[in-house]
Amino acid sequence: MDQKKLAKVRKVLLGRNLSEGIFGRIALYGLLIIIGFVYLFPLIKMFTYSLKDLADLVNPVVEWIPTKLYLENYLTSLIVLKYGKTLLFSLSVTLIPALLQTVTTSITGYALAKFKVRGKRLVFALILLTYLLPQQIYMIPKFVLFDKLGILETAWSILFPATFGQGLSSAIFILIFYQFFRMQPVALDESAEIDGANPYQVFWKIGVPLAAPAYLSSFLFSFVWYWNETYISSLFLGKELYTLQLKLLNFQSQFNLATGISQTMTNEAIRYAATILIILPVLVIYLIMQRWFVEGIDRTGVTGE
């Protein structure tokens, strides 16, 4: 085989770089399939098991595909979770705080990025400190403060911190907006000021529209983190107010209370059905906003948890 044919074969197999050759693509797609399987396997298992009746669960032959479509698990989960009422309350303590936190952190990030004031570095260091310190350290002072304010065991115990930029991981969102507003050309602000715009108009007319991807990614991350939060919710909301996550956390007791059965343990199919119902709202929101979410991640450089 001459040198030209050898070079051609090598180019086809290896390419100019690792991702262009056949071997490189096989390795790349194989890795992506493995990663996708790791992420999708729990969801597929939960969904298939949630459709099984008791006979399929105890049958060792039935592993992935149920013998029949059994939706009673979902109906039972809807009753146990009190899904409609609990979903509305869960949205009120996740969607509203996410919106409030996004607004307040964007204003804070804009102020730190655009205005020169004394002590800005100290303020920035204190903001970072709130993220670096474990939240268990300041939960007791917060609990005492909320008790004195009379908002303990109410939805305001979740809404109040978010209103003043002290929600879940607010420091991260302040950093996102700070970096994003710093990248915006100063010439745009100066042009608006020459035309007679005040700082508030510059923020709303120039800063906010250009930072739309940062707003979107920050809101979605904030929403997901509030949705998955159980520690703060269980501490501040008390025993009377439940989110869907807290209902799932105490699903066995909730099942016994709803059905009046105190001895029988719930089977895993009902638990999986409840889990799917709790994941569903987040999946719907992500599917609706997927394109803008990916664009926001690409432009802000944020990674999820």
Short mmCIF file of the C-alpha atoms (twelve columns), coordinates in Angstrom:
data_MODEL
# 
_entry.id   MODEL 
# 
loop_
_atom_site.group_PDB 
_atom_site.id 
_atom_site.type_symbol 
_atom_site.label_atom_id 
_atom_site.label_alt_id 
_atom_site.label_comp_id 
_atom_site.label_asym_id 
_atom_site.label_seq_id 
_atom_site.Cartn_x 
_atom_site.Cartn_y 
_atom_site.Cartn_z 
_atom_site.pdbx_PDB_model_num 
ATOM 1   C CA . MET A 1   0.000   0.000   0.000  1 
ATOM 2   C CA . ASP A 2   1.503   3.322   -1.068 1 
ATOM 3   C CA . GLN A 3   1.781   6.382   1.132  1 
ATOM 4   C CA . LYS A 4   -1.260  8.165   -0.373 1 
ATOM 5   C CA . LYS A 5   -3.620  5.261   0.307  1 
ATOM 6   C CA . LEU A 6   -2.169  4.829   3.777  1 
ATOM 7   C CA . ALA A 7   -2.699  8.519   4.523  1 
ATOM 8   C CA . LYS A 8   -6.269  8.326   3.189  1 
ATOM 9   C CA . VAL A 9   -7.086  5.296   5.356  1 
ATOM 10  C CA . ARG A 10  -5.529  6.979   8.369  1 
ATOM 11  C CA . LYS A 11  -7.578  10.133  7.706  1 
ATOM 12  C CA . VAL A 12  -10.805 8.114   7.494  1 
ATOM 13  C CA . LEU A 13  -10.093 6.127   10.651 1 
ATOM 14  C CA . LEU A 14  -8.464  8.806   12.792 1 
ATOM 15  C CA . GLY A 15  -9.374  12.084  11.077 1 
ATOM 16  C CA . ARG A 16  -7.550  15.348  11.519 1 
ATOM 17  C CA . ASN A 17  -8.543  15.291  15.189 1 
ATOM 18  C CA . LEU A 18  -10.051 12.758  17.556 1 
ATOM 19  C CA . SER A 19  -13.693 13.683  16.934 1 
ATOM 20  C CA . GLU A 20  -13.559 13.455  13.123 1 
ATOM 21  C CA . GLY A 21  -12.279 9.909   12.607 1 
ATOM 22  C CA . ILE A 22  -14.359 6.737   12.774 1 
ATOM 23  C CA . PHE A 23  -12.628 5.526   15.933 1 
ATOM 24  C CA . GLY A 24  -13.032 8.922   17.579 1 
ATOM 25  C CA . ARG A 25  -16.741 9.097   16.723 1 
ATOM 26  C CA . ILE A 26  -17.351 5.568   17.986 1 
ATOM 27  C CA . ALA A 27  -15.642 6.445   21.266 1 
ATOM 28  C CA . LEU A 28  -17.494 9.781   21.523 1 
ATOM 29  C CA . TYR A 29  -20.963 8.371   20.785 1 
ATOM 30  C CA . GLY A 30  -20.274 5.399   23.031 1 
ATOM 31  C CA . LEU A 31  -19.408 7.724   25.893 1 
ATOM 32  C CA . LEU A 32  -22.524 9.835   25.265 1 
ATOM 33  C CA . ILE A 33  -24.715 6.710   25.217 1 
ATOM 34  C CA . ILE A 34  -23.220 5.534   28.518 1 
ATOM 35  C CA . ILE A 35  -23.759 8.944   30.135 1 
ATOM 36  C CA . GLY A 36  -27.306 9.140   28.766 1 
ATOM 37  C CA . PHE A 37  -28.058 5.660   30.053 1 
ATOM 38  C CA . VAL A 38  -26.794 6.570   33.534 1 
ATOM 39  C CA . TYR A 39  -29.158 9.546   33.614 1 
ATOM 40  C CA . LEU A 40  -32.145 7.855   31.980 1 
ATOM 41  C CA . PHE A 41  -31.979 4.455   33.681 1 
ATOM 42  C CA . PRO A 42  -33.531 5.595   37.001 1 
ATOM 43  C CA . LEU A 43  -36.335 7.448   35.195 1 
ATOM 44  C CA . ILE A 44  -37.105 4.487   32.923 1 
ATOM 45  C CA . LYS A 45  -37.119 2.094   35.862 1 
ATOM 46  C CA . MET A 46  -39.376 4.360   37.929 1 
ATOM 47  C CA . PHE A 47  -41.824 4.772   35.068 1 
ATOM 48  C CA . THR A 48  -42.043 1.062   34.185 1 
ATOM 49  C CA . TYR A 49  -42.350 -0.009  37.832 1 
ATOM 50  C CA . SER A 50  -45.018 2.621   38.477 1 
ATOM 51  C CA . LEU A 51  -47.237 0.857   35.908 1 
ATOM 52  C CA . LYS A 52  -47.001 -2.562  37.591 1 
ATOM 53  C CA . ASP A 53  -49.672 -4.123  39.742 1 
ATOM 54  C CA . LEU A 54  -48.863 -6.269  42.753 1 
ATOM 55  C CA . ALA A 55  -48.804 -9.472  40.669 1 
ATOM 56  C CA . ASP A 56  -46.166 -8.028  38.326 1 
ATOM 57  C CA . LEU A 57  -44.074 -6.809  41.253 1 
ATOM 58  C CA . VAL A 58  -43.810 -10.257 42.830 1 
ATOM 59  C CA . ASN A 59  -43.348 -12.010 39.472 1 
ATOM 60  C CA . PRO A 60  -39.568 -12.433 38.849 1 
ATOM 61  C CA . VAL A 61  -40.175 -12.905 35.110 1 
ATOM 62  C CA . VAL A 62  -41.679 -9.407  34.702 1 
ATOM 63  C CA . GLU A 63  -38.746 -7.027  34.807 1 
ATOM 64  C CA . TRP A 64  -39.197 -4.069  32.459 1 
ATOM 65  C CA . ILE A 65  -42.478 -4.387  30.558 1 
ATOM 66  C CA . PRO A 66  -45.641 -4.836  32.701 1 
ATOM 67  C CA . THR A 67  -48.172 -7.423  31.617 1 
ATOM 68  C CA . LYS A 68  -50.900 -4.754  31.588 1 
ATOM 69  C CA . LEU A 69  -51.315 -0.993  31.897 1 
ATOM 70  C CA . TYR A 70  -52.061 -0.414  35.583 1 
ATOM 71  C CA . LEU A 71  -52.831 3.204   36.513 1 
ATOM 72  C CA . GLU A 72  -54.194 2.580   39.996 1 
ATOM 73  C CA . ASN A 73  -50.776 3.455   41.463 1 
ATOM 74  C CA . TYR A 74  -51.061 6.985   40.075 1 
ATOM 75  C CA . LEU A 75  -54.622 7.388   41.337 1 
ATOM 76  C CA . THR A 76  -53.536 6.261   44.807 1 
ATOM 77  C CA . SER A 77  -50.575 8.651   44.735 1 
ATOM 78  C CA . LEU A 78  -52.803 11.559  43.717 1 
ATOM 79  C CA . ILE A 79  -55.003 10.901  46.738 1 
ATOM 80  C CA . VAL A 80  -52.152 10.378  49.195 1 
ATOM 81  C CA . LEU A 81  -50.256 13.465  48.035 1 
ATOM 82  C CA . LYS A 82  -53.444 15.562  47.806 1 
ATOM 83  C CA . TYR A 83  -51.813 16.486  44.561 1 
ATOM 84  C CA . GLY A 84  -53.838 19.492  43.396 1 
ATOM 85  C CA . LYS A 85  -53.764 21.381  46.692 1 
ATOM 86  C CA . THR A 86  -50.159 20.450  47.503 1 
ATOM 87  C CA . LEU A 87  -48.993 21.340  43.984 1 
ATOM 88  C CA . LEU A 88  -50.463 24.836  44.260 1 
ATOM 89  C CA . PHE A 89  -48.767 25.388  47.617 1 
ATOM 90  C CA . SER A 90  -45.482 23.968  46.300 1 
ATOM 91  C CA . LEU A 91  -45.594 26.370  43.366 1 
ATOM 92  C CA . SER A 92  -46.296 29.282  45.720 1 
ATOM 93  C CA . VAL A 93  -43.129 28.561  47.738 1 
ATOM 94  C CA . THR A 94  -40.953 27.768  44.703 1 
ATOM 95  C CA . LEU A 95  -42.157 29.821  41.727 1 
ATOM 96  C CA . ILE A 96  -42.722 33.097  43.613 1 
ATOM 97  C CA . PRO A 97  -39.417 32.950  45.587 1 
ATOM 98  C CA . ALA A 98  -37.563 32.099  42.370 1 
ATOM 99  C CA . LEU A 99  -39.018 35.178  40.675 1 
ATOM 100 C CA . LEU A 100 -38.319 37.421  43.670 1 
ATOM 101 C CA . GLN A 101 -34.790 36.106  44.040 1 
ATOM 102 C CA . THR A 102 -34.040 36.613  40.360 1 
ATOM 103 C CA . VAL A 103 -35.196 40.243  40.510 1 
ATOM 104 C CA . THR A 104 -33.378 41.170  43.722 1 
ATOM 105 C CA . THR A 105 -30.110 39.453  42.803 1 
ATOM 106 C CA . SER A 106 -30.131 41.095  39.378 1 
ATOM 107 C CA . ILE A 107 -30.481 44.535  40.973 1 
ATOM 108 C CA . THR A 108 -27.655 43.729  43.402 1 
ATOM 109 C CA . GLY A 109 -25.424 42.410  40.632 1 
ATOM 110 C CA . TYR A 110 -26.117 45.484  38.490 1 
ATOM 111 C CA . ALA A 111 -25.274 47.849  41.353 1 
ATOM 112 C CA . LEU A 112 -21.999 46.057  42.071 1 
ATOM 113 C CA . ALA A 113 -21.042 45.994  38.395 1 
ATOM 114 C CA . LYS A 114 -21.964 49.532  37.361 1 
ATOM 115 C CA . PHE A 115 -21.538 51.807  40.383 1 
ATOM 116 C CA . LYS A 116 -18.354 52.749  42.196 1 
ATOM 117 C CA . VAL A 117 -19.052 53.074  45.915 1 
ATOM 118 C CA . ARG A 118 -16.969 52.747  49.038 1 
ATOM 119 C CA . GLY A 119 -16.901 49.351  50.647 1 
ATOM 120 C CA . LYS A 120 -17.983 47.507  47.490 1 
ATOM 121 C CA . ARG A 121 -15.286 44.879  47.940 1 
ATOM 122 C CA . LEU A 122 -16.366 44.301  51.531 1 
ATOM 123 C CA . VAL A 123 -19.971 43.859  50.448 1 
ATOM 124 C CA . PHE A 124 -18.850 41.472  47.734 1 
ATOM 125 C CA . ALA A 125 -16.823 39.459  50.260 1 
ATOM 126 C CA . LEU A 126 -19.794 39.254  52.637 1 
ATOM 127 C CA . ILE A 127 -22.020 38.035  49.797 1 
ATOM 128 C CA . LEU A 128 -19.529 35.293  48.962 1 
ATOM 129 C CA . LEU A 129 -19.276 34.410  52.650 1 
ATOM 130 C CA . THR A 130 -23.003 33.696  52.799 1 
ATOM 131 C CA . TYR A 131 -22.482 31.010  50.163 1 
ATOM 132 C CA . LEU A 132 -19.276 29.533  51.590 1 
ATOM 133 C CA . LEU A 133 -20.684 29.119  55.105 1 
ATOM 134 C CA . PRO A 134 -22.882 26.024  55.624 1 
ATOM 135 C CA . GLN A 135 -26.520 27.029  55.937 1 
ATOM 136 C CA . GLN A 136 -26.855 25.043  59.179 1 
ATOM 137 C CA . ILE A 137 -24.760 27.735  60.901 1 
ATOM 138 C CA . TYR A 138 -27.303 30.519  60.414 1 
ATOM 139 C CA . MET A 139 -30.524 28.492  60.433 1 
ATOM 140 C CA . ILE A 140 -31.061 28.897  64.194 1 
ATOM 141 C CA . PRO A 141 -30.725 32.729  64.112 1 
ATOM 142 C CA . LYS A 142 -33.109 32.777  61.145 1 
ATOM 143 C CA . PHE A 143 -35.553 30.533  63.001 1 
ATOM 144 C CA . VAL A 144 -35.509 32.870  66.026 1 
ATOM 145 C CA . LEU A 145 -35.870 35.968  63.813 1 
ATOM 146 C CA . PHE A 146 -38.813 34.550  61.880 1 
ATOM 147 C CA . ASP A 147 -40.465 33.504  65.121 1 
ATOM 148 C CA . LYS A 148 -40.192 37.069  66.467 1 
ATOM 149 C CA . LEU A 149 -41.530 38.465  63.174 1 
ATOM 150 C CA . GLY A 150 -44.482 36.076  63.353 1 
ATOM 151 C CA . ILE A 151 -43.867 34.517  59.947 1 
ATOM 152 C CA . LEU A 152 -42.702 31.115  61.168 1 
ATOM 153 C CA . GLU A 153 -44.770 28.168  59.879 1 
ATOM 154 C CA . THR A 154 -46.134 30.316  57.070 1 
ATOM 155 C CA . ALA A 155 -45.193 30.687  53.412 1 
ATOM 156 C CA . TRP A 156 -43.657 34.070  54.296 1 
ATOM 157 C CA . SER A 157 -40.732 32.283  55.949 1 
ATOM 158 C CA . ILE A 158 -39.705 31.205  52.425 1 
ATOM 159 C CA . LEU A 159 -40.778 34.363  50.593 1 
ATOM 160 C CA . PHE A 160 -39.241 36.883  53.009 1 
ATOM 161 C CA . PRO A 161 -35.542 35.957  52.485 1 
ATOM 162 C CA . ALA A 162 -35.982 35.743  48.706 1 
ATOM 163 C CA . THR A 163 -37.484 39.248  48.649 1 
ATOM 164 C CA . PHE A 164 -34.292 40.705  50.100 1 
ATOM 165 C CA . GLY A 165 -31.805 38.631  48.115 1 
ATOM 166 C CA . GLN A 166 -31.176 36.011  50.801 1 
ATOM 167 C CA . GLY A 167 -32.822 33.032  49.167 1 
ATOM 168 C CA . LEU A 168 -31.235 29.725  48.231 1 
ATOM 169 C CA . SER A 169 -27.708 30.253  46.858 1 
ATOM 170 C CA . SER A 170 -28.389 33.925  46.135 1 
ATOM 171 C CA . ALA A 171 -24.659 34.642  46.034 1 
ATOM 172 C CA . ILE A 172 -24.300 32.528  42.876 1 
ATOM 173 C CA . PHE A 173 -26.984 34.505  41.057 1 
ATOM 174 C CA . ILE A 174 -25.466 37.827  42.179 1 
ATOM 175 C CA . LEU A 175 -22.152 36.680  40.703 1 
ATOM 176 C CA . ILE A 176 -23.882 35.655  37.458 1 
ATOM 177 C CA . PHE A 177 -25.532 39.056  37.047 1 
ATOM 178 C CA . TYR A 178 -22.409 40.893  38.179 1 
ATOM 179 C CA . GLN A 179 -20.322 39.209  35.508 1 
ATOM 180 C CA . PHE A 180 -23.010 39.598  32.856 1 
ATOM 181 C CA . PHE A 181 -23.558 43.318  33.490 1 
ATOM 182 C CA . ARG A 182 -19.793 43.888  33.546 1 
ATOM 183 C CA . MET A 183 -19.553 42.469  30.010 1 
ATOM 184 C CA . GLN A 184 -22.075 44.975  28.682 1 
ATOM 185 C CA . PRO A 185 -20.406 47.901  26.832 1 
ATOM 186 C CA . VAL A 186 -20.178 51.078  28.906 1 
ATOM 187 C CA . ALA A 187 -20.776 53.089  25.721 1 
ATOM 188 C CA . LEU A 188 -24.419 51.980  25.715 1 
ATOM 189 C CA . ASP A 189 -24.968 53.360  29.202 1 
ATOM 190 C CA . GLU A 190 -23.190 56.599  28.349 1 
ATOM 191 C CA . SER A 191 -25.267 57.028  25.185 1 
ATOM 192 C CA . ALA A 192 -28.473 56.568  27.173 1 
ATOM 193 C CA . GLU A 193 -27.306 59.084  29.786 1 
ATOM 194 C CA . ILE A 194 -26.519 61.624  27.051 1 
ATOM 195 C CA . ASP A 195 -30.087 61.175  25.793 1 
ATOM 196 C CA . GLY A 196 -31.333 62.048  29.281 1 
ATOM 197 C CA . ALA A 197 -31.949 58.598  30.782 1 
ATOM 198 C CA . ASN A 198 -31.536 58.246  34.543 1 
ATOM 199 C CA . PRO A 199 -29.853 55.175  36.148 1 
ATOM 200 C CA . TYR A 200 -33.189 53.388  36.606 1 
ATOM 201 C CA . GLN A 201 -34.102 53.837  32.939 1 
ATOM 202 C CA . VAL A 202 -30.654 52.650  31.874 1 
ATOM 203 C CA . PHE A 203 -31.148 49.513  33.946 1 
ATOM 204 C CA . TRP A 204 -34.643 48.698  32.644 1 
ATOM 205 C CA . LYS A 205 -34.177 49.770  29.025 1 
ATOM 206 C CA . ILE A 206 -30.610 48.553  28.397 1 
ATOM 207 C CA . GLY A 207 -29.361 46.293  31.192 1 
ATOM 208 C CA . VAL A 208 -32.371 44.014  31.564 1 
ATOM 209 C CA . PRO A 209 -33.003 43.251  27.845 1 
ATOM 210 C CA . LEU A 210 -29.331 42.451  27.220 1 
ATOM 211 C CA . ALA A 211 -29.201 40.201  30.289 1 
ATOM 212 C CA . ALA A 212 -32.251 38.111  29.310 1 
ATOM 213 C CA . PRO A 213 -30.245 34.819  29.141 1 
ATOM 214 C CA . ALA A 214 -28.867 35.445  32.638 1 
ATOM 215 C CA . TYR A 215 -32.379 36.099  33.952 1 
ATOM 216 C CA . LEU A 216 -33.689 32.908  32.398 1 
ATOM 217 C CA . SER A 217 -30.904 30.617  33.613 1 
ATOM 218 C CA . SER A 218 -30.970 32.141  37.105 1 
ATOM 219 C CA . PHE A 219 -34.733 31.749  37.368 1 
ATOM 220 C CA . LEU A 220 -34.680 28.119  36.253 1 
ATOM 221 C CA . PHE A 221 -31.861 27.153  38.605 1 
ATOM 222 C CA . SER A 222 -33.557 28.972  41.464 1 
ATOM 223 C CA . PHE A 223 -36.869 27.261  40.717 1 
ATOM 224 C CA . VAL A 224 -35.316 23.793  40.634 1 
ATOM 225 C CA . TRP A 225 -33.360 24.360  43.858 1 
ATOM 226 C CA . TYR A 226 -36.434 25.644  45.677 1 
ATOM 227 C CA . TRP A 227 -38.478 22.739  44.314 1 
ATOM 228 C CA . ASN A 228 -36.006 20.144  45.591 1 
ATOM 229 C CA . GLU A 229 -35.456 21.816  48.969 1 
ATOM 230 C CA . THR A 230 -36.613 19.852  52.017 1 
ATOM 231 C CA . TYR A 231 -34.340 20.970  54.871 1 
ATOM 232 C CA . ILE A 232 -35.455 24.622  55.003 1 
ATOM 233 C CA . SER A 233 -39.066 23.754  54.220 1 
ATOM 234 C CA . SER A 234 -39.316 21.195  57.010 1 
ATOM 235 C CA . LEU A 235 -37.696 23.631  59.465 1 
ATOM 236 C CA . PHE A 236 -39.694 26.778  58.680 1 
ATOM 237 C CA . LEU A 237 -43.046 25.503  57.411 1 
ATOM 238 C CA . GLY A 238 -43.785 23.349  60.446 1 
ATOM 239 C CA . LYS A 239 -46.070 20.320  60.605 1 
ATOM 240 C CA . GLU A 240 -49.165 21.768  58.961 1 
ATOM 241 C CA . LEU A 241 -47.775 22.992  55.631 1 
ATOM 242 C CA . TYR A 242 -46.391 20.448  53.176 1 
ATOM 243 C CA . THR A 243 -44.723 20.720  49.806 1 
ATOM 244 C CA . LEU A 244 -44.725 17.780  47.406 1 
ATOM 245 C CA . GLN A 245 -41.150 16.965  48.393 1 
ATOM 246 C CA . LEU A 246 -42.089 16.820  52.083 1 
ATOM 247 C CA . LYS A 247 -45.100 14.660  51.213 1 
ATOM 248 C CA . LEU A 248 -42.786 12.227  49.446 1 
ATOM 249 C CA . LEU A 249 -40.335 12.327  52.347 1 
ATOM 250 C CA . ASN A 250 -43.128 11.233  54.693 1 
ATOM 251 C CA . PHE A 251 -44.989 9.165   52.118 1 
ATOM 252 C CA . GLN A 252 -45.504 6.110   54.320 1 
ATOM 253 C CA . SER A 253 -47.184 8.078   57.105 1 
ATOM 254 C CA . GLN A 254 -49.192 10.070  54.559 1 
ATOM 255 C CA . PHE A 255 -50.304 6.813   52.925 1 
ATOM 256 C CA . ASN A 256 -51.415 5.361   56.253 1 
ATOM 257 C CA . LEU A 257 -53.272 8.573   57.073 1 
ATOM 258 C CA . ALA A 258 -55.033 8.722   53.694 1 
ATOM 259 C CA . THR A 259 -55.986 5.031   53.489 1 
ATOM 260 C CA . GLY A 260 -56.501 4.274   57.171 1 
ATOM 261 C CA . ILE A 261 -54.096 1.328   56.930 1 
ATOM 262 C CA . SER A 262 -51.470 1.359   59.655 1 
ATOM 263 C CA . GLN A 263 -49.832 -2.053  59.234 1 
ATOM 264 C CA . THR A 264 -49.298 -2.573  55.489 1 
ATOM 265 C CA . MET A 265 -46.228 -1.021  53.894 1 
ATOM 266 C CA . THR A 266 -46.715 0.712   50.552 1 
ATOM 267 C CA . ASN A 267 -45.259 -1.162  47.608 1 
ATOM 268 C CA . GLU A 268 -42.519 0.411   45.543 1 
ATOM 269 C CA . ALA A 269 -44.777 0.880   42.505 1 
ATOM 270 C CA . ILE A 270 -46.898 3.435   44.397 1 
ATOM 271 C CA . ARG A 271 -43.759 5.203   45.615 1 
ATOM 272 C CA . TYR A 272 -42.400 5.368   42.076 1 
ATOM 273 C CA . ALA A 273 -45.702 6.748   40.801 1 
ATOM 274 C CA . ALA A 274 -45.600 9.480   43.455 1 
ATOM 275 C CA . THR A 275 -42.013 10.313  42.500 1 
ATOM 276 C CA . ILE A 276 -42.947 10.623  38.825 1 
ATOM 277 C CA . LEU A 277 -45.822 12.973  39.718 1 
ATOM 278 C CA . ILE A 278 -43.438 15.175  41.721 1 
ATOM 279 C CA . ILE A 279 -40.796 15.274  38.975 1 
ATOM 280 C CA . LEU A 280 -43.385 15.998  36.261 1 
ATOM 281 C CA . PRO A 281 -43.844 19.789  36.826 1 
ATOM 282 C CA . VAL A 282 -40.096 20.409  36.588 1 
ATOM 283 C CA . LEU A 283 -39.838 18.321  33.420 1 
ATOM 284 C CA . VAL A 284 -42.733 20.219  31.831 1 
ATOM 285 C CA . ILE A 285 -41.171 23.599  32.610 1 
ATOM 286 C CA . TYR A 286 -37.790 22.454  31.302 1 
ATOM 287 C CA . LEU A 287 -39.266 21.065  28.062 1 
ATOM 288 C CA . ILE A 288 -41.111 24.337  27.448 1 
ATOM 289 C CA . MET A 289 -38.065 26.531  28.110 1 
ATOM 290 C CA . GLN A 290 -35.323 24.170  26.940 1 
ATOM 291 C CA . ARG A 291 -34.080 26.216  23.988 1 
ATOM 292 C CA . TRP A 292 -33.800 29.462  25.958 1 
ATOM 293 C CA . PHE A 293 -32.321 27.588  28.931 1 
ATOM 294 C CA . VAL A 294 -29.487 26.101  26.849 1 
ATOM 295 C CA . GLU A 295 -28.794 29.512  25.337 1 
ATOM 296 C CA . GLY A 296 -28.676 31.057  28.802 1 
ATOM 297 C CA . ILE A 297 -26.242 28.409  30.063 1 
ATOM 298 C CA . ASP A 298 -24.029 28.893  27.014 1 
ATOM 299 C CA . ARG A 299 -23.863 32.665  27.435 1 
ATOM 300 C CA . THR A 300 -23.520 32.811  31.235 1 
ATOM 301 C CA . GLY A 301 -21.264 29.800  31.776 1 
ATOM 302 C CA . VAL A 302 -23.313 28.391  34.662 1 
ATOM 303 C CA . THR A 303 -23.266 24.716  35.650 1 
ATOM 304 C CA . GLY A 304 -26.085 22.954  37.463 1 
ATOM 305 C CA . GLU A 305 -26.217 20.741  40.496 1 
# 
